[in-house]
Amino acid sequence: MLKTNLALTLLVALPALADINGTLTAASRHRLALTGDGQVCSVGSNEEGQLGNGSRTSASTPAPIAGLSNVQKIVTAHRHSIALLKDGTLQGWGDNQWGQLGAVGTADRLSPVTIPGISGVIDVGASPGLTVALKNDGTVWVWGLVGTSFVSQLGLGPRPGGTATPTQVPGLSNIVAIAVGDTHTVVLRADGKMFAWGRNFSGQLGIGGADNNDKVSPVETVPVPGVVAISAGFSFTLALGADGRVWSWGNNNSGQLGNGDTTVVQRFSPGLVIGLTDVVDISASKGAGPGSISGVAAQHSLAVRRDGSVWSWGRNANGQLGDGTTTDRATPVQVPGLSGAVVAAAGGAFSVVRKNDGTFLAWGDNTPGNLGTGNTTSSLTPVTNLPCGLSACSIAQGLTPVTAPANGSKFSVSLSTSPGCGWTASSNRPWMQVFPLAGSGSGNIDVTVFPNFGTLLRAGTLMLAGSPALLTQAGAPGNTDQRFVRMMYFNFFGRLPSDAEVAFNEAALTGGLPRGQLVSNFFNSEEFNNAGRFIAGLYVGILNRNAEYGGWLFIRNALSTGAVAYTQLVANFLDSAEFKLNNPSLTNRQFAALMYRQILLREGAAAELDFMQNVLDTNQITRVQFATNFLQSAEFKLGAGPRLTTFVLHATLFMRDPTPAEFDARVADLSGGATARTVIDNLLADPSFTTLLQ
């Protein structure tokens, strides 16, 4: 991999690939903020418990939500809020009359509760009565709107009503981002295409023509080049391109599309926002849903530029543009006196930004105290918020937007926070990994970006101490066969091939060698046995569970670069709390029997167990060396079971974990007599594999 050493200074005004970016979110009359150590602060309206403070009392002073921690993203709708935890589960609170908090009854929840029936979530969005989640397998799930006629917002096709149970949206795969407006949802696929569904009375779906009919299933939008971020508001949508320009479509009653023309109140296709360049964050305002007073007010937009300035346009009746007036603006205007912005969030009739020193500024309507100033006085210009009571983790250094080469890169980030301030680091894409995942005070964070084998630019977000940093990666050069060969080398061996290796294998494919045979050769190679298969065996053979793609990829990278030895990996797994909890106080004979059963997939014969017990009892070999020998044995390499084979084929071909349904189907095939080659051929024929090379 290409190694770069980037000296990176934090501007911290960077988008995630979704609605707002997860560290700051605003709804019609309340807002939430995420701290660097995974806690959440709330302020504003609280009629149905949307602040999560155990009451229905509104608050004008930000306060932490008790019992909520390890959060990586937050989103809000009119009267409910959702937190995505670092373990991929969701918690919700507030209004639940339409099942938007899941199958937990219909009563409001004044404090966070776990949303049942959904896990593996990497992104989440919300609108009045609805919650939408993106899972780590690229599928989209929805729930809510029970008892209403707004079924198009679910995207589940024609149906009589909503559902309180998370349900998969049909026809979507390889989705990398979601944005949920008041009445519609927009998603971004890995190949850069966008799809939308829901209400379309103002053209907010962006499907072109003059079609303003609602869509009950996802439809493709008019293309926008190089989209890296999307934000959906009240009947309009914003998209950010990799070139820093902003696109908009939908309702334009108050100039919220920023095109300088309010005579055309509906735009059915994306168009450029005038005069904005070098943008790194966008936010479209949301209200309370169709026909509501707050919804009508929610007609303004915000953008943060790389220099930390904030720009606003659209409706300004309540001073939500922050320019000291109440005049609507059809083109962006800079919010005066504001610099060092991290991220912006547009509420119903107010706005809020986080600065790189950890403080918050807000302006606009403050009727329920949502500006966080300790009073209910509205303001036409930015005012400083009161502290939340939790560490703001102010940041002095970190990341600006980074563009990685197609071959990948490895760099370090120097992070400087307030003394003693705890922080976490994470990414929202498996091809972009960070280490360490937590710390305090100042330190260095290593970032590894794995190669891109498609031709399209892709993007993800690093989260450092609660601040987002956009990372884009260039598409790969070469024809499809060349990129396929490079993908197989990296996914199986953890390295990129030489030019000679690419040329040799490309010639073989051109000469008629089936791709499935080439993959089978890699799968059965000694180089793969000593890397990817060995690592998968650690999970299956020692922990007796399926491997996880993120962990497998991280360990394989460490092993391939010489950062860790085989025996150290085995020692780490045997010393893990998980292994000790599941296997307390094993005798040497019991340990040997366990390794036969879980690694070699058979029972050890009595003579074998006698021998192994003796060499362990007499310290001729350690348990670490014993397990290492088994994982490097020919018997293990030749006899990998259905569980391990299913995982490694999905990891090497799809670069992700198999879904439960995929896992069960592949294990059933292999257990029923199907060969690994048959499974390989089936996976290569899957459209989702083809998408990876586009």
N, C-alpha and C positions, 0 to 999 in steps of 0.2 A: 504493500500500500504506500501511496505517496504520503510522506510525513511532512506536515507543515508546522511551524511554530508561530502562531499568530499572537501578537501583542494586541489584546482586545480591550478597548475602553468602553465601559457601559453607557450606552445612551438609553437603553431599556425601554424603547417604545416600539415593541415588536409584537406582531400578531401570531396567534395560534390559527390553525386551519379550522376555524369554526366561528360560531356566533360570539362576538367579543373575543376574549381569550382565556377566560377561566379564572383570572386573579381578581377581577373587578367586574361586577355585573349590576345592571340597574333595570328595574321594571317600571310600571306606571308611577308608583309612589313610594317604593322602598328600594334598598340596594344592599349588596353584600360585598365584602372584601376578604380576600384570602391572605393570610400572613405567610411569611417565609417558612414557618415551621408547621404549616398544615392546619392552622386553626382559622375560624371564620368569625368576622364581626358583622353585625347587622344594624340598620337604622332606618327609621321612616314609619310608614303606615303598617298597621298590624291587626286589622279587623278580624282576620281569620288565622292568625298565628304565623304569618309568613316570615316574621323575624326569628322564630324558633326559640324565643326566650321564655316559653312556658306560660305566656299570658296573651291577652288580646289588646294590650295597651301599646299604643304607638310610642316611639322613642325619638327624641331629637339629639341624643348623645349616643354615638356608636358604642356597642357593648359586645363582648364575646358570647358565642353560643355555647352554653355549658354542655360538656360531654361529647362535643364534636371535634375530632382530631384526625390526623393522617389524611387530610383532604387534598386532592390535587386539582380539582376544578369545581367552580360553583356557577349555577345559572338561576335565573329568576323568571317568573312570569307574573301576571297581574297580582295574584294572591297566593302563589305557592312557590317554594324554593327547593332546589335539588343540589346535593353535594355528591361529587364523584370521589370516592375514596381511592387510596393508592393500591388497594387490593382488587380493584375492578368492580366493587359493589357500589350501590347507590343508597343514599339516605334522603328522605324528603320530609317536608313539613309545610303546614299552612292549609289552604283550601283543598278539599278532597271530594267535593260533591259530585264530580264527574269521573272519579276513579283515577285521577292523574298521579296519585301517590301509590298506585298499584292496588292489589287485592288485600287491602287492610281495612275494609269497611268503607263507609262514606262520610264518617265524622271528620271534622277538621282535626289536624294534628298540631298541637301547639309547640311540640318539641320534635327533634328529628327521629324518624323511624326508618328501619330498613325496608326497602322496596323489594318484595319477594319475587322470585322467578326470573331474575336477571343477574348475570355475572359476566366477567370478562369484558367490562365496558371500558372504552378508552376515550369516549367523548359523549356529551349529553347536551340537550337543549330543551327548552320549555316554552310553551305559550299558554294562554288562559285555557285551563281544562285539559291540557295535553302535555305529555312528556315523550321525548324521542331520544333513543340511545344508539350509539355506534359501538359495535363489539369488535374485539380484536381479530375477528375473522373477516372483517369488512362488510358484515351484514348490518342492517338497520332495523330497530325494533321500536314499537310505539304502544302507548296505552293512554286511556282517558276518554273524555267526551261522552261518557255513558249518559244516556237519557237526553241527548241533543240530536239535532238534525244535521250537525256539521260533520258528516261522516267523511267528506272529501279530505279533511285535514289529517286523517289517519293514513291515507295512502294505501289502504287495504282493498281497494276496489269497491264495487257496489255492495252495500251491506245495510242492515236495518238500524244499526246503532254502534256505539263505541264498545270498548272492552277495558276492564280493569287489569287484565292479565297481559304482560308484555308479549307482543305478537310481531313476528317478523314481517317486514314489508316485502312483498314478492317482487322478483325481478331485479333486485339490486345486489351487486357484489363488488368487491374491491373498492368500497367506499372509504375515503380517508378523512372526510370532514362533513359536518352537518351544521346548518344554520336554521333556526326555527323562529319565524316571525309570528305575529299575532294570529294570522289566518293561513299561513302557508309554510312549507318547509323546502329548503334547497340543500342538495347534497353534492359533494364533489367526488368524482371517481379518480382512481389512481392515474388514469390516462388523460386527466385534465378536463374531461367532459362533466357538465353539470346536469342534474336532473331535479325536477321540482313537482310538487303536487299541492292540492288544497284549493282555497279560494283564489279567484283570478279576476275579480271585478275591476281591477286597475292595471292588469297586465303584470302583476308582481311575479308571475312564474317565468316571465322572460322567454316565452316560446314563439314570439314573433307574430307576424300578420296582425289581425285585429281580433283574435280569438280571446274573449274575456270569459269563457266558460270555465267553471270549476273543473278540476281534474282529480278523480278519485284514485288514480294510480300514477306512479312516476312517469313523467314525460321529459324528453331531452330539451334543454334550453338552447337558445341561440348561442353559439360558441363565443367565448371570451378568451383571448390569447394568454396563456401562462398564468392561470388563476392560482394564487397561493392562499387566499383568505376570502371568506364570505361572511356577510352579516345580513340577517333578514329582520325587517322592522314591521311597522304597521302598514301593510299593503305596498311595500316597496323593498328593494333588495340592493345591496352594495357588493361589489367584488373588487378585490385588490389583485393587480397583476404583478408578476415578478419584476417588472420594470418600474414599479412604484407608482403607476397610474391607477386611478379608481374608475370603475364602471358602475352605472346605476340603471335601474329600470323599475317600472311600476307607477304608483301614484306620485303626482307632482303638484298637488294643490297649493303647496306653500313653498315650492322651490327646493324640496328636499332631494331632488335628483342632481342639483347643482349644475344644470346645463344652461343656465341663464335665460330660460324660456318658461314662463309660467302660463303662457296661453295654451300650451299643449299639456293637459293635466294628466294624461296617461301615456306611458311609453311601454310598448309591448316587447321591445328588443333592447339589449344593452347598448348604452352610449356612454361616452367619456364625460366625467366631471371636469368642468372647465378649470384650467389653471393649476391643477394639483399634480405635483411630481414628488418623487422621493418619499412617498408615503409608506409607513410601516405598520399602521394600525387603523382600523375603520370600525365604526359602530353606527348602526341604524336604530332609531328610537322605536320602542315598543310601548303599547298602551294596554287597554283592558279588553280588547277584542272588538269585533265588528259592531258598529253602531253606538259605541260608548263615547261619552264625553272625553274620557282620557285617550281613547283611540284617536279621536279627531285631533287632540293636542299633540299626539306622538308623530310628528312630521318634521323631524330635524335629523341631521347627520353630523358626525364628528370624524375627524381624521387627525392622526399624529404623524408628523414628518420626522425624518431621521435626525434633524437638528433639535428635536424636543419641543418644537412649537405645536400648538393645537389650532385646528381650523374647523369652522362650523358653517352650516348653511341650512336653509329651510325655515320652518316656522319659528317665530321669536316673540310671540305674544306675552310669554312669561319670562323673557330674558334668558331663555335656554341656550342662546348662542353665545352669551357671555361677552358681547361687544359693547355693553353699556346702554343699549337701546332696546326697543321692542319692535324693531322693523324687521320684517321677513327678508331673507337674503336668498336670491336665486343662484348665486355663485359663492364659493367659499370665501370667508373672511377670517383673518387671524384673530384669535382671542388675545387681546392686548395684555402685556405684562406677565405672560405665562411662559415659562421655559422649563427645561428639564423634565418634560412629561414622560411617563412610563407607558401608560395605557389610558384610554378614554372609554367611558360608557355613557350612552345616551339613554336617559330615562324618558318617562312620558312627556314631561314638560320641564325637565331639569337635566343637568349634565354633571359629570364628576370625572376627575382625572387623578391618577396616582403619579407622584413625582419620584425621581430617583433617590431622594432622601427619605422615602418611606411615608411622606405626608400626603394628605389628600386635599384637593381643592374642589369646590362644587359651586354651582350657580343655577339660577332659575327659580321655579316654583318651590316653595318650602312649606306648604300648608300643613303636612303631617310631620314635618321635621326631618325630611329625607336628606337635606343638605348636611346634616350632622354637625351643626354649629351650636347645639344646646338650646336653640330657640326655634320659632316658626316664622322668622322674618325672611322673606324672599330676597333675592339679590340679582341684579343685572350684570354683575361682574364676579369673578371668582373670589370666594371667601375660604379661609382655612378651616378645616374640620377640627373638632376636638379629638384627642387621642382615644383609642379604643380600649385601652387597658391591657393590651397585649403588645409585645415588642413589634415595632414596625420594621425591624431588620433593614435599616437604611443601607443602601448599597453604594459603594464608591467606584467599583470596577466590575467588569463582566463582559458581556457580549454585545456587539453591534450585529446587524444582519450579516450572515456569512454565506458565501456561495462555495460549495465544495465541488471538486472535480468529479467526473463520472467514475474514476478509479477509486474514489474514496479518499479520506484524509484522516489524520490523527493530530490533535492539537490539545493544548492545555489552556485553561481559562484561569486567570488570577482573580479570585473573588475576595473582596474586602467588605466586611459588614460591621455593624456596630459591635463593640466589644462584648463578648459573651453571648451574642445573638445566635441562636440555633438556626440552621438552614437545611433545606433538602434540595436535591438535584434530581431531575428526571427528564425523560423525553417522551414524546407521544408517538414515536415510530420505532419498530424493532430494528430497523437498519441504522439507527442512530443511538448510541449507548454512552452513558456517562458513568464515571466512577471518581470518588466515592459517592454514595447516594445521600449522605448526610454528614453534617459536621457543625462546627460553631466557630465564630470569629472569622479570621482570614484564612485562606487556604487555596490550593490549586485543585481544579476539577479537570480530569482527563475526558476528552470527547473523542469517540471513534465513529466515523461515518463509513459505512460499508459501501461497496461499489453499487452503482446503478446500471442495470443491464437493459433497460428500456431506452427508447430514443427521446422520451419526454422528460422535461424538467419535473422534479418532484420536490416536495417541501415538508418540513416538520417543524416542531417547536421544542426548544430546550427550555426547561423551567429551572431557574437558578434563584434560590432564596425568594420564591414567589414572583419573580420577574420573568417574563417570557422573552425568548430570543428566537427570531425566525432563522431557519437554515434552509437554503435551497440547494439542490444538487443538479448539476447539468446532466442531460441525457447522454447516452453512450454512443460513440461512433461505430461504424462497421455494419455489415449486412447481418441478416437474421442468424445465419449459421455461425458467424464469428461471435456474435453476442451470446448465442446459445452455448457455445464451447466455453466461453469465458465464465458464464454463469455456472456451468457444471463444475469447472475447476474450483471456483471459489466456494460454491455451496458444499461440495464434497470434501475438498482438501483444505479449505481455508486460505487459499492463495490464488493469485492470478497467474494464468499460464504465460509462458514465454511466447514470443512471436512464432517461433518454430513449432511449438505445441499447437498453437491456434491454426497455423497453416496445415499441419499434418492432419488434424481432426476435421478441419473444414474440407480438405480434399477427400477424406473418407466419406463424409456425409454427401458431398457432391457426387461421389462415385457410387452411391447407392446404399451405404450403410444406414440402416434405420436409426432414428434418434433413440428409440427404445433400447436398441442393442448397445449404443454408446453409453447411455445412462446405466444399463446393466453392468457394463464393464467397469464403470466408475464405482458402482455400488459394491462390486465384488473385489475391488482392488485392495492391495495391502496398504496403500497410503490412506484410503478411507478407513480401513479397519483400525489403523493406529491413531485416528483422529475422531471423526464424527461418530462412528459406531461405538468406539470406546467410551465416549462421553455419554451417549444415550444409555449405554450399559450401566453407568454409574447410577442413573435414576432407576432403571428397571431392576438391575441386579442387586443394588444395595438398599435403595429406598423402597423398592417394590411398588413403584408408581410410574406413570408416564412422565417422560421428560417434558420440559417447557422450552419453547423455541427461544425465548429471550435468554434464558439461562444457558441453554445449549450453545447458542451463538457466542455468548460472552466467554464461556469456558473454552470453546474451540479456538477463539481468537487468542486467548491467553496461552493455550497450548501450542498453537502454530507459531507464535512469536517467541516461544521459549521463556515466557514469563512465569510458567509453573511447570513442575515435573509431574509425570504420571502418578508416582507414589504420593506426592503431596495432595493431588486431587482425591485419590482414594482415602487418604488420611482425613481430609476435610469432610468427606461424606460419612465415614465411619464415626467421626467425632461429632457429627451434627446432632442437635437436639432431636430432630425428627427420627433418626435411626435409633438413638438410645431410648426414646419414648416407646417406639414400636418393638424394640428388642432388648428389654432390660435384663441385665445379669446373665448373659449367654455364657454357657461353658464353652470350652474350645470345641468340643464335639458338636454342640448345638450350632456354633458359628459355622463350622465346616459344612454341616448339613444344610444350613440356610444358604450358603454360597452355591452349593450344588443345585439346590432347588431354584434359586432366583436368577443365577447367572447362566448355568448350563441347562436349566429347565428339565432337570431330572433328579431323582432321588439318588444320593450317593450309596454305593454298595457298602456292605458292612466292612469289607476289607479296606475299601478306600477311606471310609471314615476312621477306622482304626489307625491307618497310616497317618492321615492328616492330623488326628488328635495328638498322636505321638510327637510329630515334628513341631506342633504348636506348644505342647506341654513342655517339651525340652528346649524351647526357645531356638530351635534351628531355623525358624522362620517366624516373622511377625504376621499378625492378622492383616496388616496393610499390604505386605508383600504377597500374602496368600491370595487376597482378593485381586490384586494387580495381575498376578500370574493367570488367574482364571479369566480375567477380562482380556488378556492378551493371548489366550490359548486358541489353537485352531478349532477346538470344539465349540467355543463360544462364537467365533467368527463365522463358522459354517452353519451353525444351528440357531441363529437369531430367531426369536419367536415372532408371532404376528404382531404383538404390541410394539416391540422395538422396530420392526420393519415398517409398520404403518407410520410411526412417528418420523423415522429418518427420511422416508420417501416424501412425506408432506413438507418436512423441513428443508430438504434439498431441492425440491421442485417448486413448491409454492411459497417457500420462505415464511412459513407461519405454522402454528399449531393446527392440527385437524380439528374441525368442529366435532362435538360428540356424535352427531349423526354420521359424519365422514369416518370417524374412528371406528364406530361399531360396524359400519358397512365393510371397511377394508379388513378389519380383523375377521369378520365372518367369511369374507372371500378367501383369505389366506388359510384360515382354519378349515375351510371346506375343500382345500386342495388347489386353489389358484396359486400360480407361481408369482414370485416377485416381478418377473418380467411382464406378466399379464397385468398386474396392478400398475406397473410403470407405464405401459402403453395406454391404459385407461386414463391415468392422470395427465399424460402428455396431450391427450385428446380433449381434455377439459378446457372450455373457453377461458377460464380464469388463468390458466397457464399461459395461453397465447397473449393475454393482456399484459403479462409481465414483460414481454419482449417488445411491446409496441412503443 
